């Protein structure tokens, strides 16, 4: 991880745009805000719930998003999705018009970030840390430029690494946007991990969709394998300790191994967000004409996990899902039916 001194030097160009702000101070956003504050020496915040600890550490709290917009030149949004981002940027009652050419200054409401940004000289660079639809992100970027005469631009910058990565400042940050804009974004976000430009606006979302495809498949396989091992009389913990050193090893196994073994899916990285991300990946597959065999299976499975009321649980809930849908275990060592495969009633 880069030192605060080196990041401060690299961020000079970004700071010329104005201060740095953050909206979305949840499990990911708050530790990222702490790294940004430590690296850049100042930070501007706004939101529904004040953060006195961050203010005590040196951050400035703004009562409204408009005030925040008038104070920053770079703004990181760590929000659930595009509707929340639009509300913060355009104002509380703004609506997605669906077409950038219909967006103008009249769409900017007085309580949003954009109203404040247009009160000051200079430009605003919005860094979208949400995992969202790539086409939707491109449309939002076009709307921002149309509504502000090009003074507000967008870089998509979804992250991977979970809460641990946010706390440690080791996130993988997947950026999409213009080269100059991504250069500014890199100097701002280097305090939080490794930002890399992967292409034009929307590229970060495509990369995150690919990431979540792998994560979803892996955590489902880990949950299923844990149940198989336990029902066969194996010590699942010892098995994962051994397999972690082979091709089955991964950061996901490393961070979720204990949860799987201890049957602990208490809320952390919520499974419901994987479903949202898989649907974004499905949009990418459709847009690119990719006949993806795994995506529909994963989306169907995580949809059932959410429908079963388990969406708020940690993604390691896949172990519980497989266990509960399988019914009572057979005694290990007894010959299985001729097919050797147990077909669940819900399989299609």
Residue frames relative to the residue before (quaternion, step in Angstrom):
aa qw qx qy qz dx dy dz
X 1.0000 0.0000 0.0000 0.0000 0.00 0.00 0.00
X 0.4835 -0.6764 0.4716 0.2937 3.58 -0.99 0.80
X 0.5147 -0.6403 0.4752 0.3151 3.56 -1.14 0.64
X 0.6304 -0.5323 0.3889 0.4099 3.61 -1.16 0.44
X 0.6317 0.5489 -0.3434 0.4262 3.60 1.02 -0.75
X 0.6849 0.4795 -0.2962 0.4618 3.58 0.91 -0.90
X 0.6410 0.5155 -0.3302 0.4630 3.57 1.04 -0.77
X 0.6310 0.5387 -0.3407 0.4421 3.58 1.01 -0.82
X 0.6398 0.5202 -0.3222 0.4650 3.57 1.01 -0.77
X 0.6941 0.4830 -0.2758 0.4570 3.56 0.91 -0.97
X 0.6896 0.5130 -0.2879 0.4224 3.59 1.09 -0.61
X 0.3516 0.7667 -0.4861 0.2288 3.60 1.25 0.03
X 0.6672 0.5039 -0.3098 0.4527 3.58 0.88 -0.94
X 0.6654 0.4971 -0.3153 0.4592 3.59 0.95 -0.84
X 0.6670 0.5139 -0.3117 0.4402 3.57 0.95 -0.79
X 0.5411 0.6052 -0.4033 0.4222 3.59 1.23 -0.39
X 0.6048 0.5585 -0.3528 0.4447 3.56 1.20 -0.46
X 0.6591 -0.4102 0.3300 0.5371 3.60 1.19 -0.59
X 0.7274 -0.4025 0.3007 0.4674 3.57 -1.25 -0.27
X 0.4460 -0.6556 0.5411 0.2803 3.52 -1.38 0.11
X 0.0793 -0.8127 0.5771 0.0142 3.56 -0.91 0.94
X 0.1589 -0.7594 0.6229 0.1004 3.54 -1.32 0.38
X 0.0124 -0.7383 0.6740 0.0208 3.53 -1.15 0.80
X 0.7041 0.3752 -0.3222 0.5096 3.55 -0.83 1.04
X 0.1457 0.8345 -0.5054 0.1640 3.53 0.44 1.27
X 0.2313 0.7839 -0.5304 0.2251 3.52 0.78 1.11
X 0.8344 -0.2056 0.1515 0.4885 3.53 -1.23 -0.56
X 0.7211 0.3806 -0.2329 0.5300 3.59 1.11 -0.64
X 0.7043 0.5186 -0.2787 0.3968 3.56 0.83 -1.00
X 0.6582 0.5275 -0.3385 0.4170 3.60 0.92 -0.77
X 0.6923 0.4377 -0.3193 0.4767 3.66 0.77 -0.80
X 0.6015 0.5352 -0.3656 0.4670 3.59 1.09 -0.58
X 0.6302 0.5315 -0.3304 0.4596 3.58 1.01 -0.80
X 0.6341 0.5303 -0.3343 0.4527 3.59 1.00 -0.75
X 0.6541 0.4972 -0.3150 0.4752 3.59 0.98 -0.80
X 0.6503 0.5142 -0.3186 0.4597 3.58 0.97 -0.83
X 0.6462 0.5172 -0.3160 0.4637 3.57 0.98 -0.83
X 0.6704 0.4968 -0.2993 0.4627 3.59 0.92 -0.90
X 0.7080 0.4766 -0.2671 0.4475 3.58 0.97 -0.84
X 0.8024 0.3272 -0.1461 0.4772 3.57 0.86 -0.95
X 0.4888 -0.7183 0.3953 0.2980 3.59 1.26 -0.11
X 0.7791 0.0932 -0.0697 0.6161 3.60 1.27 -0.18
X 0.0248 0.7910 -0.6098 0.0427 3.55 -1.16 0.60
X 0.2256 -0.7664 0.5912 0.1104 3.56 -1.09 0.83
X 0.0850 -0.8179 0.5686 -0.0232 3.55 -0.89 1.02
X 0.0778 0.7503 -0.6565 0.0048 3.53 -1.33 0.43
X 0.2547 0.7625 -0.5686 0.1745 3.55 -1.19 0.47
X 0.6960 -0.4809 0.3353 0.4147 3.52 -1.31 -0.05
X 0.7844 0.2439 -0.1179 0.5580 3.57 1.08 -0.72
X 0.4067 -0.7260 0.4939 0.2520 3.62 -0.54 1.09
X 0.2376 -0.7565 0.5959 0.1269 3.54 -1.20 0.60
X 0.1753 -0.8410 0.5018 0.1007 3.61 0.28 1.24
X 0.6131 0.5541 -0.3661 0.4278 3.61 1.07 -0.60
X 0.6535 0.4890 -0.3153 0.4842 3.59 1.02 -0.73
X 0.6288 0.5220 -0.3344 0.4693 3.57 1.03 -0.76
X 0.6456 0.5193 -0.3156 0.4625 3.58 0.99 -0.83
X 0.6674 0.4954 -0.2934 0.4723 3.57 1.17 -0.61
X 0.7123 -0.4715 0.2508 0.4553 3.60 1.27 -0.10
X 0.5229 0.6347 -0.4197 0.3842 3.60 1.26 -0.08
X 0.3587 -0.7068 0.5678 0.2223 3.57 -1.29 0.46
X 0.2222 -0.7801 0.5738 0.1133 3.56 -0.79 1.04
X 0.1800 -0.7814 0.5928 0.0748 3.58 -0.94 0.98
X 0.5084 -0.6902 0.4342 0.2768 3.54 -0.91 0.95
X 0.7996 0.1488 -0.0639 0.5783 3.59 1.10 -0.64
X 0.5989 -0.5507 0.4378 0.3828 3.54 -1.29 0.37
X 0.5892 0.5675 -0.3713 0.4392 3.58 1.09 -0.59
X 0.6486 0.5034 -0.3143 0.4766 3.59 0.93 -0.85
X 0.6311 0.5293 -0.3285 0.4622 3.56 1.01 -0.80
X 0.6716 0.5212 -0.2974 0.4346 3.56 0.89 -0.96
X 0.6646 0.5009 -0.2982 0.4675 3.57 1.14 -0.63
X 0.7172 0.4723 -0.2311 0.4573 3.59 1.26 -0.26
X 0.7635 0.3766 -0.1833 0.4915 3.61 1.17 -0.33
X 0.2801 -0.7369 0.5889 0.1782 3.51 -1.31 0.45
X 0.7472 0.1793 -0.1445 0.6234 3.56 1.33 -0.18
X 0.0432 -0.8202 0.5689 -0.0409 3.57 -0.77 1.07
X 0.1985 -0.7717 0.5977 0.0886 3.56 -0.74 1.13
X 0.1264 -0.7794 0.6118 0.0476 3.57 -0.84 1.05
X 0.0261 -0.7817 0.6228 -0.0217 3.57 -0.61 1.20
X 0.2480 0.7888 -0.4978 0.2617 3.52 0.60 1.28
X 0.6872 -0.5239 0.2985 0.4052 3.61 -1.14 0.47
X 0.8039 -0.1510 0.1533 0.5545 3.61 0.84 -0.89
X 0.7783 -0.3901 0.2476 0.4252 3.55 -1.36 -0.03
X 0.6211 0.5401 -0.3869 0.4157 3.69 0.85 -0.66
X 0.6647 0.4897 -0.3051 0.4746 3.59 0.98 -0.80
X 0.6329 0.5249 -0.3285 0.4647 3.58 1.05 -0.74
X 0.6420 0.5214 -0.3209 0.4616 3.60 0.97 -0.84
X 0.6436 0.5322 -0.3276 0.4419 3.57 0.97 -0.86
X 0.6691 0.4884 -0.2984 0.4740 3.57 0.94 -0.86
X 0.7221 0.4625 -0.2552 0.4467 3.59 0.87 -0.94
X 0.8001 0.3153 -0.1511 0.4874 3.59 0.66 -1.12
X 0.6313 -0.4926 0.3608 0.4780 3.59 1.10 -0.61
X 0.7067 -0.5363 0.2781 0.3683 3.53 -1.21 0.65
X 0.7818 0.3289 -0.1779 0.4990 3.62 0.96 -0.75
X 0.3600 0.7420 -0.4988 0.2666 3.58 1.19 0.39
X 0.1911 -0.7745 0.5948 0.0992 3.55 -1.20 0.58
X 0.5088 -0.6177 0.5034 0.3257 3.53 -1.19 0.60
X 0.3037 -0.7867 0.5112 0.1659 3.57 -0.49 1.16
X 0.4199 -0.7248 0.4490 0.3110 3.57 1.19 -0.50
X 0.7865 0.1747 -0.1143 0.5813 3.59 1.21 -0.11
X 0.4453 -0.7306 0.4524 0.2515 3.56 -0.60 1.15
X 0.6418 0.5628 -0.3459 0.3894 3.58 0.98 -0.73
X 0.6605 0.4954 -0.3166 0.4670 3.62 1.22 -0.31
X 0.5912 0.5884 -0.3581 0.4195 3.57 1.28 -0.11
X 0.0820 0.7805 -0.6164 0.0646 3.54 -0.97 0.91
X 0.7571 -0.3649 0.2643 0.4731 3.56 -1.28 -0.12
X 0.5920 0.5927 -0.3688 0.4027 3.60 1.13 -0.57
X 0.6130 0.5556 -0.3485 0.4406 3.59 1.21 -0.39
X 0.5973 0.5694 -0.3609 0.4344 3.60 1.24 -0.31
X 0.2299 -0.7904 0.5582 0.1045 3.55 -0.59 1.18
X 0.6327 -0.6142 0.3237 0.3431 3.61 -1.09 0.66
X 0.7004 0.4884 -0.2835 0.4364 3.61 1.16 -0.34
X 0.6004 0.6039 -0.3502 0.3901 3.59 1.25 0.05
X 0.7046 -0.4514 0.3486 0.4221 3.53 -1.35 0.20
X 0.6591 0.5385 -0.3324 0.4063 3.60 0.87 -0.87
X 0.6018 0.5576 -0.3658 0.4394 3.59 1.03 -0.70
X 0.6871 0.4639 -0.2802 0.4839 3.57 0.99 -0.79
X 0.6322 0.5536 -0.3326 0.4279 3.56 1.00 -0.83
X 0.6934 0.4756 -0.2805 0.4629 3.58 1.01 -0.78
X 0.5739 0.5829 -0.3810 0.4309 3.60 1.26 -0.11
X 0.7275 0.3981 -0.2206 0.5133 3.57 1.19 -0.46
X 0.5421 -0.5777 0.4861 0.3689 3.53 -1.28 0.33
X 0.6869 0.4838 -0.3399 0.4225 3.56 -1.16 0.45
X 0.5101 -0.6481 0.4918 0.2790 3.51 -1.38 0.01
X 0.2870 -0.7275 0.5939 0.1887 3.52 -1.34 0.24
X 0.1550 -0.7636 0.6228 0.0714 3.55 -0.92 0.99
X 0.1789 -0.7911 0.5809 0.0689 3.57 -0.59 1.20
X 0.1608 -0.7767 0.6063 0.0576 3.56 -0.81 1.08
X 0.1684 -0.8258 0.5356 0.0537 3.56 -0.29 1.29
X 0.1479 -0.8293 0.5365 0.0498 3.56 -0.31 1.28
X 0.4749 0.6821 -0.4361 0.3450 3.59 1.25 -0.06
X 0.3646 -0.6483 0.6042 0.2858 3.53 -1.31 0.36
X 0.1098 0.8225 -0.5307 0.1726 3.55 -0.37 1.28
X 0.6819 -0.4489 0.3833 0.4320 3.51 -1.37 -0.06
X 0.4780 -0.6806 0.4730 0.2907 3.58 -0.82 0.97
X 0.6638 0.4723 -0.3311 0.4762 3.67 0.84 -0.78
X 0.6422 0.5287 -0.3251 0.4498 3.58 1.03 -0.74
X 0.6324 0.5224 -0.3251 0.4705 3.57 1.06 -0.73
X 0.6444 0.5114 -0.3250 0.4665 3.58 0.95 -0.84
X 0.6493 0.5093 -0.3206 0.4650 3.58 0.98 -0.80
X 0.6418 0.5148 -0.3269 0.4649 3.59 0.98 -0.83
X 0.6337 0.5328 -0.3344 0.4502 3.59 0.96 -0.78
X 0.6639 0.4923 -0.3010 0.4758 3.57 0.97 -0.86
X 0.6398 0.5301 -0.3214 0.4542 3.58 1.02 -0.78
X 0.6448 0.5257 -0.3251 0.4498 3.58 0.95 -0.85
X 0.6764 0.4853 -0.2963 0.4682 3.56 0.91 -0.90
X 0.6624 0.5107 -0.3097 0.4522 3.59 0.98 -0.85
X 0.7032 0.4840 -0.2704 0.4451 3.58 0.93 -0.90
X 0.7823 0.3275 -0.1557 0.5065 3.59 1.12 -0.60
X 0.4889 -0.6740 0.4278 0.3515 3.58 1.22 0.17
X 0.7078 -0.4755 0.2543 0.4564 3.57 1.09 0.70
X 0.5072 0.6723 -0.4175 0.3411 3.60 1.22 0.03
X 0.7358 0.2773 -0.1947 0.5864 3.59 1.24 -0.35
X 0.0240 -0.8050 0.5915 -0.0403 3.55 -0.76 1.12
X 0.3617 -0.7574 0.5243 0.1435 3.51 -1.25 0.56
X 0.0474 -0.7237 0.6863 0.0544 3.52 -1.23 0.72
X 0.2522 -0.7411 0.5907 0.1954 3.58 -0.82 0.87
X 0.0036 0.8217 -0.5616 0.0968 3.52 -0.85 1.10
X 0.0466 0.8094 -0.5825 0.0585 3.62 0.59 1.06
X 0.2943 -0.7794 0.5388 0.1252 3.54 -1.15 0.65
X 0.1257 -0.7524 0.6396 0.0951 3.52 -1.34 0.39
X 0.5154 0.6231 -0.4715 0.3518 3.54 -1.06 0.77
X 0.4004 -0.7633 0.4359 0.2588 3.55 1.30 -0.13
X 0.7640 -0.3620 0.2687 0.4616 3.52 -1.35 -0.13
X 0.6111 0.5549 -0.3528 0.4407 3.58 1.04 -0.74
X 0.6787 0.4909 -0.2863 0.4653 3.57 0.94 -0.91
X 0.6315 0.5247 -0.3326 0.4639 3.57 1.07 -0.72
X 0.6696 0.4947 -0.2956 0.4686 3.58 0.96 -0.87
X 0.7311 0.4336 -0.2327 0.4727 3.58 0.95 -0.90
X 0.4067 -0.7170 0.4718 0.3130 3.60 1.22 -0.34
X 0.5436 0.6248 -0.3824 0.4097 3.57 1.12 0.71
X 0.2688 0.7968 -0.5037 0.1980 3.59 1.14 0.54
X 0.3410 -0.6502 0.6263 0.2622 3.52 -1.30 0.48
X 0.1002 -0.8195 0.5642 -0.0038 3.57 -0.56 1.20
X 0.1822 -0.8269 0.5309 0.0348 3.55 -0.39 1.32
X 0.0786 -0.8563 0.5105 0.0048 3.57 -0.21 1.23
X 0.0464 -0.7574 0.6504 0.0356 3.49 -1.26 0.67
X 0.4581 0.6596 -0.4959 0.3304 3.56 -0.88 0.94
X 0.7253 -0.3965 0.3130 0.4677 3.54 -1.29 -0.16
X 0.6322 -0.5694 0.3632 0.3797 3.57 -1.14 0.60
X 0.6714 0.4849 -0.3095 0.4671 3.60 0.88 -0.88
X 0.6599 0.5068 -0.3129 0.4580 3.58 0.89 -0.90
X 0.6762 0.4797 -0.2994 0.4722 3.58 0.93 -0.84
X 0.5813 0.5617 -0.3706 0.4573 3.58 1.17 -0.49
X 0.6442 0.4892 -0.3081 0.5008 3.58 1.01 -0.83
X 0.6585 0.5204 -0.3136 0.4441 3.57 0.92 -0.94
X 0.6327 0.5393 -0.3329 0.4449 3.58 1.00 -0.80
X 0.6740 0.4948 -0.3065 0.4548 3.58 0.91 -0.86
X 0.6410 0.4996 -0.3245 0.4840 3.59 1.15 -0.54
X 0.7950 0.3957 -0.1660 0.4286 3.55 0.74 -1.14
X 0.4496 0.7092 -0.4537 0.2984 3.61 1.19 -0.18
X 0.5769 0.5935 -0.3730 0.4192 3.59 1.17 -0.48
X 0.7243 0.4510 -0.2328 0.4666 3.57 1.17 -0.56
X 0.7902 -0.2058 0.1501 0.5575 3.60 1.21 -0.17
X 0.6729 -0.4691 0.3877 0.4206 3.54 -1.07 -0.85
X 0.0822 -0.8080 0.5826 0.0304 3.62 -0.15 1.24
X 0.0032 -0.7961 0.6035 -0.0453 3.58 -0.86 1.00
X 0.3528 -0.7152 0.5639 0.2145 3.58 -0.91 0.95
X 0.1529 -0.8215 0.5479 0.0399 3.57 -0.75 1.11
X 0.7815 -0.2153 0.1428 0.5679 3.59 1.25 -0.09
X 0.7564 -0.3646 0.2640 0.4745 3.59 -1.23 -0.32
X 0.7634 -0.3610 0.2615 0.4675 3.54 -1.33 0.09
X 0.7355 0.3483 -0.3012 0.4969 3.56 -0.83 1.05
X 0.5424 0.6410 -0.4006 0.3667 3.58 1.18 -0.44
X 0.6171 0.5505 -0.3473 0.4422 3.57 1.04 -0.71
X 0.6611 0.5056 -0.3049 0.4630 3.56 1.02 -0.80
X 0.6195 0.5257 -0.3460 0.4692 3.58 1.05 -0.70
X 0.6534 0.5054 -0.3099 0.4707 3.57 0.96 -0.88
X 0.6573 0.4993 -0.3180 0.4663 3.59 0.96 -0.81
X 0.6106 0.5405 -0.3495 0.4615 3.59 1.07 -0.69
X 0.6428 0.5049 -0.3134 0.4835 3.58 1.01 -0.82
X 0.6317 0.5377 -0.3218 0.4564 3.56 1.01 -0.84
X 0.7151 0.4613 -0.2613 0.4556 3.55 0.85 -0.98
X 0.5499 0.5729 -0.3915 0.4649 3.56 1.20 -0.44
X 0.6823 0.4730 -0.2782 0.4830 3.58 0.90 -0.94
X 0.6548 0.5162 -0.3158 0.4528 3.59 0.92 -0.91
X 0.6695 0.5058 -0.3024 0.4522 3.60 0.88 -0.94
X 0.6628 0.4952 -0.3040 0.4723 3.57 0.91 -0.89
X 0.6748 0.5107 -0.2980 0.4417 3.56 0.96 -0.87
X 0.7006 0.4574 -0.2948 0.4615 3.60 0.79 -0.92
X 0.6116 0.5197 -0.3579 0.4772 3.60 1.10 -0.53
X 0.6543 0.4999 -0.3112 0.4745 3.59 0.97 -0.82
X 0.6489 0.5163 -0.3230 0.4562 3.60 0.98 -0.80
X 0.6557 0.5026 -0.3140 0.4678 3.58 0.97 -0.82
X 0.6682 0.5032 -0.2944 0.4622 3.56 0.93 -0.91
X 0.6697 0.5000 -0.2986 0.4608 3.58 0.93 -0.89
X 0.6190 0.5445 -0.3470 0.4472 3.59 1.04 -0.71
X 0.6533 0.4976 -0.3101 0.4790 3.58 0.97 -0.86
X 0.6331 0.5315 -0.3329 0.4537 3.60 0.93 -0.85
X 0.6751 0.4976 -0.2967 0.4568 3.57 0.90 -0.93
X 0.6811 0.4940 -0.3008 0.4489 3.57 0.82 -0.96
X 0.6948 0.4736 -0.2800 0.4632 3.59 0.91 -0.86
X 0.6605 0.4662 -0.3032 0.5045 3.56 1.28 -0.25
X 0.5898 -0.6237 0.3422 0.3820 3.56 1.30 0.18
X 0.4750 0.6774 -0.4421 0.3464 3.60 1.22 0.23
X 0.4525 -0.5966 0.5770 0.3261 3.51 -1.36 0.36
X 0.3199 -0.7958 0.4784 0.1887 3.58 -0.16 1.29
X 0.6240 0.5509 -0.3428 0.4354 3.58 1.03 -0.72
X 0.6702 0.4833 -0.2933 0.4808 3.55 0.93 -0.92
X 0.6281 0.5433 -0.3373 0.4434 3.57 1.03 -0.76
X 0.7009 0.4584 -0.2825 0.4678 3.58 0.85 -0.93
X 0.5834 0.5575 -0.3770 0.4546 3.60 1.10 -0.58
X 0.6802 0.4801 -0.2789 0.4786 3.55 1.01 -0.84
X 0.7271 0.4568 -0.2546 0.4448 3.59 0.76 -1.04
X 0.5423 0.6406 -0.3947 0.3737 3.55 1.19 -0.46
X 0.6767 0.4903 -0.2914 0.4657 3.57 1.16 -0.51
X 0.6706 0.4695 -0.2986 0.4906 3.59 1.29 -0.02
X 0.8006 -0.2928 0.2136 0.4771 3.56 -1.24 -0.45
X 0.6155 0.5523 -0.3551 0.4359 3.60 1.17 -0.40
X 0.5162 0.6675 -0.4053 0.3519 3.57 1.24 -0.28
X 0.1443 0.7684 -0.6130 0.1141 3.55 -1.10 0.75
X 0.6343 -0.5017 0.4068 0.4248 3.56 -1.26 0.24
X 0.6244 0.5427 -0.3454 0.4430 3.58 1.04 -0.73
X 0.6398 0.4980 -0.3268 0.4856 3.59 0.97 -0.78
X 0.6472 0.5392 -0.3200 0.4335 3.57 0.94 -0.87
X 0.7502 0.4039 -0.2218 0.4742 3.59 0.91 -0.90
X 0.7626 0.3631 -0.2010 0.4962 3.63 1.13 -0.47
X 0.3958 0.7504 -0.4642 0.2544 3.60 1.23 -0.12
X 0.6996 0.4710 -0.2828 0.4570 3.59 0.75 -1.02
X 0.6252 0.5373 -0.3391 0.4533 3.56 1.00 -0.79
X 0.6666 0.5068 -0.3041 0.4542 3.58 0.90 -0.91
X 0.6888 0.4862 -0.2757 0.4617 3.55 0.90 -0.95
X 0.7473 0.4000 -0.2091 0.4877 3.58 0.98 -0.88
X 0.4027 -0.7247 0.4621 0.3148 3.58 1.31 0.08
X 0.4261 0.7005 -0.4489 0.3553 3.56 1.04 0.85
X 0.1034 0.7928 -0.5925 0.0987 3.58 -0.29 1.25
X 0.1550 0.8013 -0.5552 0.1600 3.57 1.06 0.78
X 0.6659 -0.5659 0.2997 0.3828 3.60 -1.00 0.81
X 0.1809 0.7206 -0.6547 0.1393 3.51 -1.06 0.97
X 0.7914 -0.0277 0.0523 0.6084 3.61 -0.09 -1.24
X 0.2922 -0.8334 0.4394 0.1645 3.57 0.14 1.36
X 0.5235 -0.6644 0.4520 0.2831 3.54 -0.98 0.98
X 0.5960 0.6022 -0.3699 0.3813 3.60 1.06 -0.68
X 0.6319 0.5397 -0.3457 0.4359 3.58 1.10 -0.62
X 0.5847 0.5566 -0.3787 0.4527 3.59 1.13 -0.50
X 0.6185 0.5348 -0.3517 0.4558 3.59 1.03 -0.70
X 0.6396 0.5146 -0.3241 0.4702 3.59 0.92 -0.86
X 0.6854 0.4943 -0.2855 0.4520 3.56 0.90 -0.96
X 0.6338 0.5243 -0.3340 0.4603 3.59 1.04 -0.71
X 0.6271 0.5186 -0.3401 0.4712 3.58 1.08 -0.64
X 0.6095 0.5213 -0.3440 0.4882 3.58 1.12 -0.64
X 0.6386 0.5164 -0.3216 0.4714 3.58 1.02 -0.78
X 0.6177 0.5460 -0.3373 0.4545 3.56 1.09 -0.69
X 0.6157 0.5352 -0.3393 0.4683 3.59 1.09 -0.71
X 0.6434 0.5126 -0.3191 0.4706 3.57 1.01 -0.83
X 0.6452 0.5216 -0.3207 0.4569 3.58 0.95 -0.86
X 0.6656 0.4970 -0.3025 0.4674 3.57 0.95 -0.88
X 0.6767 0.5085 -0.2976 0.4416 3.57 0.92 -0.92
X 0.7462 0.3913 -0.2124 0.4948 3.58 1.08 -0.68
X 0.4625 -0.6978 0.4387 0.3267 3.59 1.27 0.04
X 0.3986 0.7214 -0.4717 0.3134 3.58 1.11 0.69
X 0.2620 -0.7471 0.5937 0.1439 3.56 -0.76 1.10
X 0.0449 -0.8465 0.5298 -0.0277 3.56 0.21 1.34
X 0.3022 -0.7963 0.4918 0.1809 3.63 -0.41 1.13
X 0.7075 0.4870 -0.2695 0.4353 3.60 1.03 -0.71
X 0.5956 0.6223 -0.3660 0.3522 3.59 0.98 -0.81
X 0.6815 0.4789 -0.3285 0.4452 3.67 0.75 -0.83
X 0.6290 0.5341 -0.3355 0.4544 3.59 1.03 -0.74
X 0.6798 0.4858 -0.2869 0.4686 3.56 0.91 -0.93
X 0.6551 0.5063 -0.3233 0.4582 3.58 0.90 -0.87
X 0.6479 0.5129 -0.3194 0.4637 3.58 0.97 -0.83
X 0.6682 0.5091 -0.3040 0.4493 3.58 0.93 -0.89
X 0.7141 0.4342 -0.2736 0.4761 3.60 0.81 -0.93
X 0.5640 0.5634 -0.3859 0.4643 3.58 1.19 -0.41
X 0.6634 0.4930 -0.2983 0.4774 3.57 1.01 -0.82
X 0.6012 0.5484 -0.3549 0.4603 3.57 1.09 -0.69
X 0.6706 0.4793 -0.2919 0.4852 3.59 0.94 -0.88
X 0.6544 0.5180 -0.3110 0.4547 3.60 0.94 -0.87
X 0.6611 0.5012 -0.2974 0.4725 3.58 1.16 -0.59
X 0.5558 -0.6387 0.3764 0.3761 3.57 1.29 0.10
X 0.5595 0.6255 -0.3672 0.4010 3.57 1.27 0.35
X 0.3880 0.7772 -0.4396 0.2282 3.58 1.27 0.06
X 0.6651 0.4995 -0.3072 0.4623 3.60 1.11 -0.58
X 0.5604 0.6148 -0.3901 0.3948 3.59 1.23 -0.31
X 0.6394 -0.4964 0.4086 0.4216 3.56 -1.27 0.29
X 0.6407 -0.5627 0.3616 0.3769 3.57 -1.14 0.61
X 0.5687 0.5867 -0.3882 0.4262 3.61 1.20 -0.33
X 0.4049 0.7033 -0.4655 0.3532 3.57 1.31 0.14
X 0.4592 0.6773 -0.4542 0.3522 3.61 1.22 -0.18
X 0.5959 0.5508 -0.3733 0.4496 3.60 1.07 -0.63
X 0.6731 0.4877 -0.2978 0.4695 3.59 0.86 -0.96
X 0.6321 0.5466 -0.3313 0.4380 3.58 0.97 -0.88
X 0.6817 0.4739 -0.2919 0.4749 3.60 0.83 -0.95
X 0.6521 0.5293 -0.3137 0.4428 3.58 0.97 -0.86
X 0.7153 0.4663 -0.2654 0.4477 3.57 0.82 -0.99
X 0.6824 0.4717 -0.3057 0.4673 3.61 0.98 -0.68
X 0.6462 0.5495 -0.3145 0.4262 3.58 1.24 -0.38
X 0.4140 -0.7136 0.4794 0.2993 3.60 1.18 -0.31
X 0.7732 -0.3267 0.2539 0.4805 3.56 -1.30 -0.41
X 0.4614 -0.6928 0.4743 0.2866 3.60 -0.94 0.84
X 0.4392 -0.6399 0.5548 0.2997 3.54 -1.23 0.53
X 0.5789 -0.5730 0.4386 0.3798 3.55 -1.20 0.40
X 0.4713 -0.6834 0.4664 0.3055 3.64 -0.69 1.00
X 0.7615 0.3733 -0.2831 0.4479 3.53 -1.05 0.81
X 0.6044 0.5357 -0.3672 0.4613 3.59 1.24 -0.33
X 0.5453 -0.6533 0.4155 0.3211 3.56 -0.89 0.97
X 0.4123 -0.7133 0.5191 0.2272 3.53 -0.92 0.97
X 0.6778 -0.4390 0.3657 0.4627 3.58 -1.25 0.11
X 0.7275 -0.4768 0.2771 0.4082 3.53 -1.22 0.51
X 0.6684 0.5079 -0.3135 0.4440 3.57 0.97 -0.79
X 0.3428 -0.7539 0.4930 0.2664 3.57 1.14 -0.60
X 0.7081 0.4086 -0.2490 0.5192 3.58 1.26 0.04
X 0.2688 -0.7466 0.5873 0.1592 3.54 -0.93 0.93
X 0.2030 -0.7933 0.5654 0.0987 3.57 -0.56 1.14
X 0.3184 -0.7510 0.5482 0.1846 3.58 -0.63 1.13
X 0.6075 -0.5980 0.3858 0.3528 3.56 -1.09 0.72
X 0.7017 0.4905 -0.2698 0.4407 3.57 1.07 -0.71
X 0.4853 0.6749 -0.4473 0.3302 3.60 1.21 -0.20
X 0.2640 -0.7656 0.5671 0.1501 3.53 -1.08 0.74
